[in-house]
Amino acid sequence: MKSPLLSLPGAVPAEGVDEGVAAHYGDLFREQRALADGTGFVDLSHRGVITVSGDDRLSWLHLLLTQHVSDLPAGEATEALVLSAHGHIEHALYLVDDGTTVWAHVEPGTQDALVAYLESMKFFYRVEVADRTGDIAVVHLPAGSIAGVPDGVVVRETAYGRDLFLPRADLESYAATHGPAAGLLAYEALRVEHHRPRLGFETDHRTIPHELGWIGTAVHLQKGCYRGQETVARVQNLGKPPRRLVFLHLDGSEVHLPAPGTEIRLADEGPDGRKIGFVTTSARHHELGPVALALVKRNIPVDARLLAGETAAAQEVVVEP
């Protein structure tokens, strides 16, 4: 779904899964600094939006999600996952309950499959699931923002800022009075800085929550059964995940960033050494320079020097080995 804000001066469209919104508006570092200072907004209107209403919404979602939501207070933001039967991550939901309805935004293009799964699990519960992507747009206000929120707009507030569930018809008028706009590349650079995983970027078909540090933030360890719980409990109690998320400081002399999927090797073994992981997201940060998130084998020493493709990289621990 193409955002009307792509008509703003300097807007350069994002590509791939983020197609439909602006990658930047002409000055990546200025946009990052604005967000870091708590000003401006980010157009996330390409993300999927779903709602769950009905008297049983929280108790029903509690049975399906990895998060404890049966007693979720109105207005309190949380995040949750849907796992496969083998404990692999299938969906990530960023949600809030407004007292009558649960609102969640999800990765672009995943809402159809998520709604289909939720519909298949309704049985006799008093719930209604709706895809609201067509009429609701997500807008992100950074932490520290004092920008006003229109009456009636649902807000999901976290330590990283506020996500507004804004009527799509109001997107242009909101942007006109709450700028400057910051593009998705600025938003993603700050996400990488904060070591926050993203479905489809830090995950593949076999990712489990422990590998990304999603235990606690998106997975509650003291709650009832849900699909994939056996894997979560087994890893928590009996073992370690096979991989771990790391933050990489990349050699700033390189012109190009290593693309997602770039193989990681031990620097001591050279570019022809064994593959020990891969880059998941790379970014240019306004203060830190070129950085990345990556998945590596759990037993790789935390002080090992790495190569991302041909780019030297120093790792910072995100998930303990």
Contacts in CASP RR format, 6 or more apart in sequence:
PFRMAT RR
TARGET T0000
AUTHOR 0000-0000-0000
METHOD contacts of the structure
MODEL  1
MKSPLLSLPGAVPAEGVDEGVAAHYGDLFREQRALADGTGFVDLSHRGVI
TVSGDDRLSWLHLLLTQHVSDLPAGEATEALVLSAHGHIEHALYLVDDGT
TVWAHVEPGTQDALVAYLESMKFFYRVEVADRTGDIAVVHLPAGSIAGVP
DGVVVRETAYGRDLFLPRADLESYAATHGPAAGLLAYEALRVEHHRPRLG
FETDHRTIPHELGWIGTAVHLQKGCYRGQETVARVQNLGKPPRRLVFLHL
DGSEVHLPAPGTEIRLADEGPDGRKIGFVTTSARHHELGPVALALVKRNI
PVDARLLAGETAAAQEVVVEP
1 20 0 8 1.000
1 45 0 8 1.000
1 46 0 8 1.000
1 133 0 8 1.000
1 134 0 8 1.000
2 20 0 8 1.000
3 20 0 8 1.000
3 21 0 8 1.000
3 22 0 8 1.000
3 43 0 8 1.000
3 45 0 8 1.000
3 46 0 8 1.000
3 137 0 8 1.000
3 171 0 8 1.000
4 171 0 8 1.000
4 172 0 8 1.000
5 11 0 8 1.000
5 21 0 8 1.000
5 22 0 8 1.000
5 43 0 8 1.000
5 45 0 8 1.000
5 171 0 8 1.000
5 172 0 8 1.000
5 175 0 8 1.000
5 181 0 8 1.000
6 13 0 8 1.000
6 20 0 8 1.000
6 21 0 8 1.000
6 22 0 8 1.000
8 22 0 8 1.000
8 25 0 8 1.000
8 175 0 8 1.000
8 181 0 8 1.000
9 25 0 8 1.000
10 25 0 8 1.000
10 26 0 8 1.000
11 22 0 8 1.000
11 24 0 8 1.000
11 25 0 8 1.000
11 181 0 8 1.000
12 22 0 8 1.000
12 23 0 8 1.000
12 24 0 8 1.000
12 25 0 8 1.000
12 26 0 8 1.000
13 19 0 8 1.000
13 20 0 8 1.000
13 21 0 8 1.000
13 22 0 8 1.000
13 23 0 8 1.000
14 20 0 8 1.000
14 21 0 8 1.000
14 22 0 8 1.000
14 23 0 8 1.000
14 46 0 8 1.000
14 183 0 8 1.000
14 184 0 8 1.000
14 185 0 8 1.000
15 23 0 8 1.000
17 107 0 8 1.000
17 108 0 8 1.000
17 109 0 8 1.000
17 200 0 8 1.000
18 46 0 8 1.000
18 108 0 8 1.000
18 184 0 8 1.000
19 46 0 8 1.000
19 108 0 8 1.000
20 45 0 8 1.000
20 46 0 8 1.000
21 43 0 8 1.000
21 44 0 8 1.000
21 45 0 8 1.000
21 46 0 8 1.000
21 183 0 8 1.000
21 184 0 8 1.000
22 43 0 8 1.000
22 181 0 8 1.000
22 183 0 8 1.000
22 184 0 8 1.000
23 183 0 8 1.000
23 184 0 8 1.000
23 185 0 8 1.000
24 31 0 8 1.000
24 182 0 8 1.000
24 183 0 8 1.000
24 184 0 8 1.000
24 185 0 8 1.000
24 186 0 8 1.000
25 31 0 8 1.000
25 180 0 8 1.000
25 181 0 8 1.000
25 182 0 8 1.000
25 183 0 8 1.000
28 185 0 8 1.000
28 186 0 8 1.000
28 189 0 8 1.000
28 284 0 8 1.000
28 286 0 8 1.000
29 284 0 8 1.000
29 286 0 8 1.000
31 180 0 8 1.000
31 181 0 8 1.000
31 182 0 8 1.000
31 183 0 8 1.000
31 185 0 8 1.000
31 186 0 8 1.000
32 182 0 8 1.000
32 186 0 8 1.000
32 189 0 8 1.000
32 190 0 8 1.000
32 285 0 8 1.000
32 286 0 8 1.000
33 286 0 8 1.000
34 40 0 8 1.000
34 142 0 8 1.000
34 180 0 8 1.000
34 182 0 8 1.000
34 186 0 8 1.000
35 42 0 8 1.000
35 142 0 8 1.000
35 182 0 8 1.000
35 186 0 8 1.000
35 187 0 8 1.000
35 190 0 8 1.000
36 142 0 8 1.000
36 190 0 8 1.000
36 286 0 8 1.000
37 142 0 8 1.000
38 141 0 8 1.000
38 142 0 8 1.000
38 143 0 8 1.000
38 144 0 8 1.000
38 145 0 8 1.000
39 142 0 8 1.000
39 145 0 8 1.000
39 179 0 8 1.000
39 180 0 8 1.000
40 141 0 8 1.000
40 142 0 8 1.000
40 145 0 8 1.000
40 147 0 8 1.000
40 178 0 8 1.000
40 179 0 8 1.000
40 180 0 8 1.000
40 181 0 8 1.000
40 182 0 8 1.000
41 139 0 8 1.000
41 140 0 8 1.000
41 141 0 8 1.000
41 142 0 8 1.000
41 145 0 8 1.000
41 147 0 8 1.000
41 174 0 8 1.000
41 175 0 8 1.000
41 178 0 8 1.000
41 179 0 8 1.000
41 181 0 8 1.000
41 182 0 8 1.000
42 139 0 8 1.000
42 140 0 8 1.000
42 142 0 8 1.000
42 181 0 8 1.000
42 182 0 8 1.000
42 183 0 8 1.000
42 184 0 8 1.000
42 186 0 8 1.000
42 187 0 8 1.000
43 137 0 8 1.000
43 139 0 8 1.000
43 171 0 8 1.000
43 175 0 8 1.000
43 181 0 8 1.000
43 183 0 8 1.000
43 184 0 8 1.000
44 105 0 8 1.000
44 137 0 8 1.000
44 138 0 8 1.000
44 139 0 8 1.000
44 140 0 8 1.000
44 163 0 8 1.000
44 184 0 8 1.000
44 187 0 8 1.000
45 137 0 8 1.000
45 138 0 8 1.000
45 139 0 8 1.000
45 168 0 8 1.000
45 171 0 8 1.000
46 108 0 8 1.000
47 105 0 8 1.000
47 106 0 8 1.000
47 107 0 8 1.000
47 108 0 8 1.000
47 133 0 8 1.000
47 138 0 8 1.000
48 105 0 8 1.000
48 106 0 8 1.000
48 107 0 8 1.000
48 108 0 8 1.000
48 109 0 8 1.000
48 110 0 8 1.000
48 111 0 8 1.000
48 131 0 8 1.000
48 133 0 8 1.000
48 138 0 8 1.000
49 103 0 8 1.000
49 104 0 8 1.000
49 105 0 8 1.000
49 106 0 8 1.000
49 111 0 8 1.000
49 131 0 8 1.000
49 132 0 8 1.000
49 133 0 8 1.000
49 134 0 8 1.000
49 136 0 8 1.000
49 137 0 8 1.000
49 138 0 8 1.000
49 165 0 8 1.000
50 93 0 8 1.000
50 103 0 8 1.000
50 104 0 8 1.000
50 106 0 8 1.000
50 111 0 8 1.000
50 114 0 8 1.000
50 115 0 8 1.000
50 118 0 8 1.000
50 129 0 8 1.000
50 130 0 8 1.000
50 131 0 8 1.000
50 132 0 8 1.000
50 133 0 8 1.000
51 101 0 8 1.000
51 102 0 8 1.000
51 103 0 8 1.000
51 104 0 8 1.000
51 129 0 8 1.000
51 130 0 8 1.000
51 132 0 8 1.000
52 60 0 8 1.000
52 61 0 8 1.000
52 101 0 8 1.000
52 102 0 8 1.000
52 104 0 8 1.000
52 118 0 8 1.000
52 127 0 8 1.000
52 128 0 8 1.000
52 129 0 8 1.000
52 130 0 8 1.000
53 100 0 8 1.000
53 101 0 8 1.000
53 102 0 8 1.000
53 127 0 8 1.000
53 128 0 8 1.000
53 130 0 8 1.000
54 100 0 8 1.000
54 101 0 8 1.000
54 126 0 8 1.000
54 127 0 8 1.000
54 128 0 8 1.000
55 126 0 8 1.000
56 125 0 8 1.000
56 126 0 8 1.000
56 127 0 8 1.000
57 97 0 8 1.000
57 101 0 8 1.000
57 102 0 8 1.000
57 127 0 8 1.000
58 69 0 8 1.000
58 70 0 8 1.000
58 71 0 8 1.000
58 72 0 8 1.000
58 97 0 8 1.000
58 102 0 8 1.000
59 70 0 8 1.000
59 125 0 8 1.000
60 121 0 8 1.000
60 122 0 8 1.000
60 125 0 8 1.000
60 127 0 8 1.000
61 69 0 8 1.000
61 80 0 8 1.000
61 102 0 8 1.000
62 68 0 8 1.000
62 69 0 8 1.000
62 70 0 8 1.000
62 223 0 8 1.000
62 224 0 8 1.000
63 121 0 8 1.000
63 224 0 8 1.000
63 225 0 8 1.000
63 226 0 8 1.000
64 82 0 8 1.000
64 118 0 8 1.000
64 121 0 8 1.000
64 226 0 8 1.000
64 227 0 8 1.000
65 80 0 8 1.000
65 81 0 8 1.000
65 82 0 8 1.000
65 93 0 8 1.000
65 226 0 8 1.000
66 80 0 8 1.000
66 81 0 8 1.000
66 82 0 8 1.000
66 83 0 8 1.000
66 209 0 8 1.000
66 218 0 8 1.000
66 219 0 8 1.000
66 220 0 8 1.000
66 226 0 8 1.000
66 229 0 8 1.000
66 232 0 8 1.000
67 78 0 8 1.000
67 79 0 8 1.000
67 80 0 8 1.000
67 81 0 8 1.000
67 218 0 8 1.000
67 219 0 8 1.000
67 220 0 8 1.000
67 223 0 8 1.000
68 220 0 8 1.000
68 222 0 8 1.000
68 223 0 8 1.000
69 78 0 8 1.000
69 80 0 8 1.000
69 95 0 8 1.000
69 97 0 8 1.000
69 102 0 8 1.000
72 78 0 8 1.000
72 97 0 8 1.000
73 97 0 8 1.000
74 97 0 8 1.000
74 98 0 8 1.000
74 99 0 8 1.000
75 96 0 8 1.000
75 97 0 8 1.000
75 98 0 8 1.000
75 99 0 8 1.000
75 155 0 8 1.000
75 156 0 8 1.000
75 157 0 8 1.000
76 96 0 8 1.000
76 97 0 8 1.000
77 94 0 8 1.000
77 95 0 8 1.000
77 96 0 8 1.000
77 156 0 8 1.000
77 157 0 8 1.000
77 158 0 8 1.000
77 163 0 8 1.000
78 95 0 8 1.000
78 96 0 8 1.000
78 218 0 8 1.000
79 92 0 8 1.000
79 93 0 8 1.000
79 94 0 8 1.000
79 95 0 8 1.000
79 217 0 8 1.000
79 218 0 8 1.000
80 92 0 8 1.000
80 93 0 8 1.000
80 95 0 8 1.000
80 218 0 8 1.000
81 89 0 8 1.000
81 90 0 8 1.000
81 91 0 8 1.000
81 92 0 8 1.000
81 93 0 8 1.000
81 209 0 8 1.000
81 214 0 8 1.000
81 218 0 8 1.000
81 219 0 8 1.000
82 89 0 8 1.000
82 90 0 8 1.000
82 91 0 8 1.000
82 93 0 8 1.000
82 114 0 8 1.000
82 117 0 8 1.000
82 227 0 8 1.000
83 89 0 8 1.000
83 90 0 8 1.000
83 209 0 8 1.000
83 226 0 8 1.000
83 227 0 8 1.000
83 228 0 8 1.000
83 229 0 8 1.000
83 231 0 8 1.000
83 232 0 8 1.000
84 90 0 8 1.000
84 227 0 8 1.000
84 228 0 8 1.000
85 227 0 8 1.000
85 228 0 8 1.000
86 228 0 8 1.000
86 231 0 8 1.000
87 208 0 8 1.000
87 209 0 8 1.000
87 227 0 8 1.000
87 228 0 8 1.000
87 230 0 8 1.000
87 231 0 8 1.000
87 232 0 8 1.000
88 205 0 8 1.000
88 206 0 8 1.000
88 207 0 8 1.000
88 208 0 8 1.000
88 231 0 8 1.000
89 199 0 8 1.000
89 203 0 8 1.000
89 207 0 8 1.000
89 208 0 8 1.000
89 209 0 8 1.000
89 214 0 8 1.000
91 106 0 8 1.000
91 107 0 8 1.000
91 110 0 8 1.000
91 113 0 8 1.000
91 114 0 8 1.000
91 117 0 8 1.000
91 199 0 8 1.000
92 106 0 8 1.000
92 107 0 8 1.000
92 198 0 8 1.000
92 199 0 8 1.000
92 218 0 8 1.000
93 104 0 8 1.000
93 105 0 8 1.000
93 106 0 8 1.000
93 114 0 8 1.000
94 104 0 8 1.000
94 105 0 8 1.000
94 106 0 8 1.000
94 156 0 8 1.000
94 163 0 8 1.000
95 102 0 8 1.000
95 103 0 8 1.000
95 104 0 8 1.000
95 105 0 8 1.000
95 156 0 8 1.000
96 102 0 8 1.000
96 103 0 8 1.000
96 104 0 8 1.000
96 154 0 8 1.000
96 155 0 8 1.000
96 156 0 8 1.000
97 103 0 8 1.000
98 154 0 8 1.000
103 132 0 8 1.000
103 154 0 8 1.000
103 156 0 8 1.000
103 165 0 8 1.000
105 138 0 8 1.000
105 156 0 8 1.000
105 163 0 8 1.000
105 165 0 8 1.000
106 114 0 8 1.000
106 199 0 8 1.000
107 198 0 8 1.000
107 199 0 8 1.000
107 200 0 8 1.000
110 199 0 8 1.000
111 131 0 8 1.000
111 133 0 8 1.000
112 131 0 8 1.000
115 129 0 8 1.000
115 130 0 8 1.000
115 131 0 8 1.000
118 129 0 8 1.000
119 129 0 8 1.000
122 129 0 8 1.000
132 165 0 8 1.000
134 168 0 8 1.000
135 167 0 8 1.000
135 168 0 8 1.000
135 169 0 8 1.000
136 165 0 8 1.000
136 166 0 8 1.000
136 167 0 8 1.000
136 168 0 8 1.000
137 165 0 8 1.000
137 166 0 8 1.000
137 167 0 8 1.000
137 168 0 8 1.000
137 171 0 8 1.000
138 163 0 8 1.000
138 164 0 8 1.000
138 165 0 8 1.000
138 166 0 8 1.000
139 163 0 8 1.000
139 164 0 8 1.000
139 166 0 8 1.000
139 171 0 8 1.000
139 174 0 8 1.000
140 161 0 8 1.000
140 162 0 8 1.000
140 163 0 8 1.000
140 164 0 8 1.000
140 187 0 8 1.000
141 147 0 8 1.000
141 161 0 8 1.000
141 162 0 8 1.000
141 163 0 8 1.000
141 164 0 8 1.000
141 178 0 8 1.000
142 160 0 8 1.000
142 161 0 8 1.000
142 190 0 8 1.000
143 159 0 8 1.000
143 160 0 8 1.000
143 161 0 8 1.000
144 161 0 8 1.000
145 161 0 8 1.000
145 162 0 8 1.000
147 178 0 8 1.000
148 178 0 8 1.000
149 155 0 8 1.000
149 162 0 8 1.000
149 164 0 8 1.000
150 166 0 8 1.000
150 170 0 8 1.000
150 174 0 8 1.000
153 164 0 8 1.000
153 165 0 8 1.000
153 166 0 8 1.000
153 167 0 8 1.000
154 164 0 8 1.000
154 165 0 8 1.000
155 162 0 8 1.000
155 163 0 8 1.000
155 164 0 8 1.000
155 165 0 8 1.000
156 162 0 8 1.000
156 163 0 8 1.000
156 164 0 8 1.000
156 165 0 8 1.000
157 163 0 8 1.000
160 190 0 8 1.000
160 194 0 8 1.000
160 196 0 8 1.000
166 174 0 8 1.000
175 181 0 8 1.000
185 283 0 8 1.000
185 284 0 8 1.000
188 281 0 8 1.000
188 283 0 8 1.000
189 283 0 8 1.000
189 284 0 8 1.000
189 285 0 8 1.000
189 286 0 8 1.000
189 291 0 8 1.000
190 285 0 8 1.000
191 198 0 8 1.000
191 281 0 8 1.000
192 247 0 8 1.000
192 281 0 8 1.000
192 282 0 8 1.000
192 283 0 8 1.000
192 285 0 8 1.000
192 291 0 8 1.000
192 292 0 8 1.000
192 293 0 8 1.000
193 285 0 8 1.000
193 288 0 8 1.000
193 291 0 8 1.000
195 245 0 8 1.000
195 247 0 8 1.000
195 293 0 8 1.000
195 318 0 8 1.000
197 203 0 8 1.000
197 212 0 8 1.000
197 213 0 8 1.000
197 214 0 8 1.000
197 245 0 8 1.000
197 280 0 8 1.000
197 293 0 8 1.000
198 281 0 8 1.000
201 260 0 8 1.000
201 280 0 8 1.000
201 281 0 8 1.000
201 293 0 8 1.000
202 212 0 8 1.000
202 245 0 8 1.000
202 280 0 8 1.000
202 281 0 8 1.000
202 293 0 8 1.000
202 295 0 8 1.000
203 212 0 8 1.000
207 243 0 8 1.000
207 295 0 8 1.000
208 231 0 8 1.000
208 232 0 8 1.000
208 235 0 8 1.000
208 241 0 8 1.000
209 215 0 8 1.000
209 218 0 8 1.000
209 219 0 8 1.000
209 232 0 8 1.000
210 232 0 8 1.000
210 235 0 8 1.000
210 236 0 8 1.000
210 240 0 8 1.000
210 241 0 8 1.000
210 319 0 8 1.000
211 241 0 8 1.000
211 242 0 8 1.000
211 243 0 8 1.000
211 244 0 8 1.000
211 245 0 8 1.000
211 295 0 8 1.000
211 319 0 8 1.000
212 245 0 8 1.000
212 319 0 8 1.000
213 245 0 8 1.000
213 318 0 8 1.000
213 319 0 8 1.000
215 221 0 8 1.000
215 232 0 8 1.000
215 236 0 8 1.000
219 232 0 8 1.000
221 232 0 8 1.000
221 233 0 8 1.000
221 236 0 8 1.000
235 241 0 8 1.000
240 298 0 8 1.000
240 321 0 8 1.000
241 298 0 8 1.000
241 319 0 8 1.000
242 297 0 8 1.000
242 298 0 8 1.000
243 277 0 8 1.000
243 295 0 8 1.000
243 296 0 8 1.000
243 297 0 8 1.000
243 298 0 8 1.000
244 295 0 8 1.000
244 296 0 8 1.000
244 297 0 8 1.000
244 298 0 8 1.000
244 318 0 8 1.000
244 319 0 8 1.000
244 320 0 8 1.000
244 321 0 8 1.000
245 280 0 8 1.000
245 293 0 8 1.000
245 294 0 8 1.000
245 295 0 8 1.000
245 318 0 8 1.000
245 319 0 8 1.000
246 293 0 8 1.000
246 294 0 8 1.000
246 295 0 8 1.000
246 296 0 8 1.000
246 315 0 8 1.000
246 316 0 8 1.000
246 317 0 8 1.000
246 318 0 8 1.000
246 319 0 8 1.000
247 291 0 8 1.000
247 292 0 8 1.000
247 293 0 8 1.000
247 315 0 8 1.000
247 316 0 8 1.000
247 317 0 8 1.000
247 318 0 8 1.000
248 279 0 8 1.000
248 291 0 8 1.000
248 292 0 8 1.000
248 293 0 8 1.000
248 294 0 8 1.000
248 306 0 8 1.000
248 308 0 8 1.000
248 313 0 8 1.000
248 314 0 8 1.000
248 315 0 8 1.000
248 316 0 8 1.000
249 288 0 8 1.000
249 289 0 8 1.000
249 290 0 8 1.000
249 291 0 8 1.000
249 313 0 8 1.000
249 314 0 8 1.000
249 315 0 8 1.000
249 316 0 8 1.000
250 257 0 8 1.000
250 258 0 8 1.000
250 282 0 8 1.000
250 289 0 8 1.000
250 290 0 8 1.000
250 291 0 8 1.000
250 292 0 8 1.000
250 308 0 8 1.000
250 311 0 8 1.000
250 312 0 8 1.000
250 313 0 8 1.000
251 290 0 8 1.000
251 311 0 8 1.000
251 312 0 8 1.000
251 313 0 8 1.000
252 289 0 8 1.000
252 290 0 8 1.000
254 290 0 8 1.000
254 310 0 8 1.000
254 311 0 8 1.000
257 282 0 8 1.000
257 283 0 8 1.000
257 284 0 8 1.000
257 290 0 8 1.000
257 292 0 8 1.000
258 279 0 8 1.000
258 282 0 8 1.000
258 292 0 8 1.000
258 308 0 8 1.000
258 309 0 8 1.000
258 311 0 8 1.000
259 279 0 8 1.000
259 282 0 8 1.000
260 278 0 8 1.000
260 279 0 8 1.000
260 280 0 8 1.000
260 281 0 8 1.000
260 282 0 8 1.000
261 278 0 8 1.000
261 279 0 8 1.000
261 280 0 8 1.000
262 278 0 8 1.000
262 279 0 8 1.000
262 282 0 8 1.000
262 308 0 8 1.000
262 309 0 8 1.000
263 275 0 8 1.000
263 277 0 8 1.000
263 278 0 8 1.000
263 308 0 8 1.000
263 309 0 8 1.000
264 275 0 8 1.000
264 276 0 8 1.000
264 277 0 8 1.000
264 278 0 8 1.000
264 279 0 8 1.000
264 294 0 8 1.000
264 296 0 8 1.000
264 306 0 8 1.000
264 307 0 8 1.000
264 308 0 8 1.000
264 309 0 8 1.000
264 313 0 8 1.000
265 271 0 8 1.000
265 273 0 8 1.000
265 274 0 8 1.000
265 275 0 8 1.000
265 276 0 8 1.000
265 306 0 8 1.000
265 307 0 8 1.000
265 309 0 8 1.000
266 273 0 8 1.000
266 274 0 8 1.000
266 276 0 8 1.000
266 300 0 8 1.000
266 304 0 8 1.000
266 305 0 8 1.000
266 306 0 8 1.000
266 307 0 8 1.000
267 304 0 8 1.000
267 305 0 8 1.000
267 306 0 8 1.000
267 307 0 8 1.000
267 312 0 8 1.000
268 304 0 8 1.000
268 305 0 8 1.000
270 307 0 8 1.000
271 307 0 8 1.000
271 309 0 8 1.000
271 310 0 8 1.000
276 296 0 8 1.000
276 297 0 8 1.000
276 300 0 8 1.000
276 306 0 8 1.000
277 294 0 8 1.000
277 295 0 8 1.000
277 296 0 8 1.000
277 297 0 8 1.000
278 294 0 8 1.000
278 295 0 8 1.000
279 292 0 8 1.000
279 293 0 8 1.000
279 294 0 8 1.000
279 308 0 8 1.000
280 292 0 8 1.000
280 293 0 8 1.000
280 294 0 8 1.000
280 295 0 8 1.000
281 292 0 8 1.000
281 293 0 8 1.000
282 290 0 8 1.000
282 291 0 8 1.000
282 292 0 8 1.000
282 293 0 8 1.000
282 308 0 8 1.000
283 290 0 8 1.000
283 291 0 8 1.000
283 292 0 8 1.000
284 290 0 8 1.000
284 291 0 8 1.000
285 291 0 8 1.000
290 311 0 8 1.000
292 308 0 8 1.000
292 313 0 8 1.000
293 318 0 8 1.000
294 308 0 8 1.000
294 313 0 8 1.000
294 315 0 8 1.000
296 306 0 8 1.000
296 315 0 8 1.000
298 321 0 8 1.000
299 321 0 8 1.000
300 321 0 8 1.000
302 315 0 8 1.000
302 317 0 8 1.000
302 321 0 8 1.000
304 315 0 8 1.000
305 312 0 8 1.000
305 313 0 8 1.000
305 314 0 8 1.000
306 312 0 8 1.000
306 313 0 8 1.000
306 314 0 8 1.000
306 315 0 8 1.000
307 313 0 8 1.000
END
